[in-house]
């Protein structure tokens, strides 16, 4: 039994829609993964800034301990 034009059109529409949804899902997954990686990198950068600030603070305290201010 041959398929009618309407059934063929329905199948084409269904498969096209499924392909579009699949592609959109892949794009969204890529965007989410990219956003996660960016967040991770920004967090690592923030951690480094805090560590640099703490090291600078400790270095200043060490300098004050070894060279007390003249009174």
N, CA and C atoms as a LAMMPS dump frame, in Angstrom:
ITEM: TIMESTEP
0
ITEM: NUMBER OF ATOMS
213
ITEM: BOX BOUNDS ff ff ff
-5.0000000000000000e+02 5.0000000000000000e+02
-5.0000000000000000e+02 5.0000000000000000e+02
-5.0000000000000000e+02 5.0000000000000000e+02
ITEM: ATOMS id mol type element x y z
1 1 1 N 0.841 -1.183 0
2 1 2 C 0 0 0
3 1 3 C 0.882 1.241 0
4 2 1 N 0.647 2.129 -0.892
5 2 2 C 1.431 3.35 -1.033
6 2 3 C 0.969 4.386 -0.011
7 3 1 N 1.913 5.218 0.372
8 3 2 C 1.591 6.286 1.318
9 3 3 C 0.962 7.462 0.578
10 4 1 N 0.005 8.097 1.237
11 4 2 C -0.617 9.275 0.628
12 4 3 C 0.308 10.479 0.773
13 5 1 N 0.066 11.47 -0.03
14 5 2 C 0.872 12.703 0.046
15 5 3 C 0.769 13.332 1.441
16 6 1 N -0.407 13.271 2.036
17 6 2 C -0.591 13.864 3.371
18 6 3 C 0.23 13.11 4.406
19 7 1 N 0.285 11.791 4.295
20 7 2 C 1.066 11.007 5.246
21 7 3 C 2.563 11.26 5.056
22 8 1 N 2.986 11.374 3.809
23 8 2 C 4.4 11.692 3.53
24 8 3 C 4.731 13.067 4.09
25 9 1 N 3.852 14.053 3.883
26 9 2 C 4.074 15.408 4.395
27 9 3 C 4.144 15.393 5.926
28 10 1 N 3.278 14.589 6.557
29 10 2 C 3.294 14.471 8.02
30 10 3 C 4.618 13.887 8.499
31 11 1 N 5.094 12.854 7.81
32 11 2 C 6.367 12.232 8.182
33 11 3 C 7.538 13.204 8.019
34 12 1 N 7.523 13.963 6.934
35 12 2 C 8.578 14.954 6.696
36 12 3 C 8.55 16.013 7.786
37 13 1 N 7.355 16.5 8.111
38 13 2 C 7.222 17.506 9.17
39 13 3 C 7.674 16.945 10.51
40 14 1 N 7.287 15.722 10.819
41 14 2 C 7.671 15.095 12.083
42 14 3 C 9.179 14.937 12.172
43 15 1 N 9.803 14.406 11.15
44 15 2 C 11.25 14.185 11.181
45 15 3 C 12.017 15.508 11.204
46 16 1 N 11.522 16.493 10.478
47 16 2 C 12.172 17.809 10.495
48 16 3 C 12.086 18.442 11.87
49 17 1 N 10.913 18.313 12.498
50 17 2 C 10.732 18.869 13.842
51 17 3 C 11.636 18.168 14.841
52 18 1 N 11.709 16.839 14.75
53 18 2 C 12.587 16.093 15.646
54 18 3 C 14.044 16.489 15.452
55 19 1 N 14.462 16.667 14.216
56 19 2 C 15.844 17.075 13.939
57 19 3 C 16.114 18.471 14.494
58 20 1 N 15.159 19.394 14.322
59 20 2 C 15.329 20.757 14.835
60 20 3 C 15.423 20.757 16.357
61 21 1 N 14.563 19.987 17.003
62 21 2 C 14.585 19.92 18.467
63 21 3 C 15.894 19.307 18.945
64 22 1 N 16.353 18.263 18.274
65 22 2 C 17.634 17.649 18.64
66 22 3 C 18.786 18.624 18.498
67 23 1 N 18.807 19.368 17.396
68 23 2 C 19.875 20.355 17.192
69 23 3 C 19.805 21.459 18.236
70 24 1 N 18.595 21.93 18.522
71 24 2 C 18.438 22.975 19.535
72 24 3 C 18.914 22.47 20.887
73 25 1 N 18.626 21.222 21.202
74 25 2 C 19.087 20.643 22.458
75 25 3 C 20.598 20.605 22.545
76 26 1 N 21.247 20.274 21.446
77 26 2 C 22.713 20.246 21.423
78 26 3 C 23.287 21.651 21.617
79 27 1 N 22.675 22.629 20.955
80 27 2 C 23.14 24.013 21.096
81 27 3 C 22.977 24.491 22.535
82 28 1 N 21.842 24.189 23.144
83 28 2 C 21.601 24.587 24.534
84 28 3 C 22.614 23.909 25.457
85 29 1 N 22.896 22.635 25.215
86 29 2 C 23.891 21.931 26.038
87 29 3 C 25.259 22.588 25.905
88 30 1 N 25.628 22.992 24.699
89 30 2 C 26.907 23.682 24.485
90 30 3 C 26.924 25.002 25.25
91 31 1 N 25.83 25.746 25.183
92 31 2 C 25.762 27.032 25.884
93 31 3 C 25.861 26.853 27.393
94 32 1 N 25.157 25.852 27.941
95 32 2 C 25.229 25.6 29.377
96 32 3 C 26.636 25.192 29.794
97 33 1 N 27.269 24.334 29.011
98 33 2 C 28.636 23.904 29.33
99 33 3 C 29.599 25.089 29.279
100 34 1 N 29.414 25.953 28.287
101 34 2 C 30.255 27.148 28.179
102 34 3 C 30.045 28.062 29.38
103 35 1 N 28.799 28.265 29.762
104 35 2 C 28.506 29.107 30.931
105 35 3 C 29.125 28.514 32.187
106 36 1 N 29.081 27.19 32.334
107 36 2 C 29.681 26.525 33.499
108 36 3 C 31.188 26.73 33.518
109 37 1 N 31.824 26.594 32.354
110 37 2 C 33.276 26.777 32.283
111 37 3 C 33.668 28.225 32.584
112 38 1 N 32.888 29.169 32.084
113 38 2 C 33.162 30.587 32.355
114 38 3 C 33.034 30.86 33.851
115 39 1 N 31.981 30.333 34.471
116 39 2 C 31.789 30.518 35.908
117 39 3 C 32.953 29.937 36.692
118 40 1 N 33.421 28.763 36.287
119 40 2 C 34.56 28.13 36.954
120 40 3 C 35.804 28.998 36.838
121 41 1 N 36.061 29.526 35.652
122 41 2 C 37.249 30.364 35.446
123 41 3 C 37.166 31.674 36.221
124 42 1 N 35.995 32.29 36.253
125 42 2 C 35.831 33.535 37.006
126 42 3 C 36.029 33.258 38.494
127 43 1 N 35.515 32.132 38.972
128 43 2 C 35.714 31.757 40.376
129 43 3 C 37.18 31.531 40.696
130 44 1 N 37.893 30.861 39.795
131 44 2 C 39.329 30.629 40.006
132 44 3 C 40.087 31.948 40.016
133 45 1 N 39.704 32.865 39.144
134 45 2 C 40.339 34.178 39.121
135 45 3 C 40.091 34.912 40.435
136 46 1 N 38.862 34.86 40.939
137 46 2 C 38.543 35.491 42.219
138 46 3 C 39.364 34.906 43.35
139 47 1 N 39.532 33.587 43.345
140 47 2 C 40.343 32.93 44.364
141 47 3 C 41.779 33.432 44.304
142 48 1 N 42.323 33.555 43.097
143 48 2 C 43.69 34.058 42.956
144 48 3 C 43.827 35.482 43.477
145 49 1 N 42.826 36.312 43.204
146 49 2 C 42.86 37.7 43.692
147 49 3 C 42.881 37.711 45.221
148 50 1 N 42.032 36.893 45.863
149 50 2 C 42.025 36.819 47.324
150 50 3 C 43.377 36.338 47.851
151 51 1 N 43.962 35.339 47.192
152 51 2 C 45.261 34.825 47.628
153 51 3 C 46.353 35.877 47.476
154 52 1 N 46.325 36.633 46.396
155 52 2 C 47.31 37.699 46.195
156 52 3 C 47.149 38.768 47.27
157 53 1 N 45.903 39.134 47.567
158 53 2 C 45.65 40.152 48.596
159 53 3 C 46.147 39.673 49.957
160 54 1 N 45.876 38.407 50.284
161 54 2 C 46.341 37.855 51.563
162 54 3 C 47.863 37.805 51.621
163 55 1 N 48.51 37.415 50.537
164 55 2 C 49.978 37.358 50.504
165 55 3 C 50.563 38.756 50.67
166 56 1 N 49.935 39.727 50.038
167 56 2 C 50.398 41.114 50.158
168 56 3 C 50.252 41.6 51.6
169 57 1 N 49.13 41.258 52.207
170 57 2 C 48.882 41.653 53.599
171 57 3 C 49.924 41.019 54.531
172 58 1 N 50.187 39.713 54.319
173 58 2 C 51.191 39.03 55.149
174 58 3 C 52.576 39.621 54.923
175 59 1 N 52.887 39.961 53.676
176 59 2 C 54.202 40.546 53.386
177 59 3 C 54.345 41.891 54.088
178 60 1 N 53.282 42.674 54.126
179 60 2 C 53.321 43.959 54.821
180 60 3 C 53.492 43.775 56.317
181 61 1 N 52.836 42.77 56.879
182 61 2 C 52.971 42.502 58.308
183 61 3 C 54.381 42.003 58.635
184 62 1 N 54.941 41.143 57.78
185 62 2 C 56.307 40.651 57.983
186 62 3 C 57.294 41.806 57.952
187 63 1 N 57.078 42.739 57.036
188 63 2 C 57.973 43.888 56.919
189 63 3 C 57.898 44.749 58.179
190 64 1 N 56.689 44.935 58.716
191 64 2 C 56.527 45.726 59.941
192 64 3 C 57.18 45.027 61.127
193 65 1 N 57.132 43.7 61.155
194 65 2 C 57.734 42.94 62.252
195 65 3 C 59.258 43.024 62.221
196 66 1 N 59.838 43.015 61.022
197 66 2 C 61.297 43.047 60.914
198 66 3 C 61.864 44.452 60.933
199 67 1 N 61.048 45.434 60.569
200 67 2 C 61.49 46.838 60.567
201 67 3 C 60.46 47.686 61.315
202 68 1 N 60.473 47.644 62.638
203 68 2 C 59.479 48.432 63.383
204 68 3 C 59.645 49.915 63.084
205 69 1 N 58.542 50.625 63.095
206 69 2 C 58.56 52.071 62.827
207 69 3 C 59.272 52.783 63.99
208 70 1 N 60.06 53.789 63.628
209 70 2 C 60.759 54.572 64.662
210 70 3 C 59.74 55.421 65.394
211 71 1 N 59.856 55.418 66.704
212 71 2 C 58.922 56.221 67.504
213 71 3 C 59.595 57.433 68.05
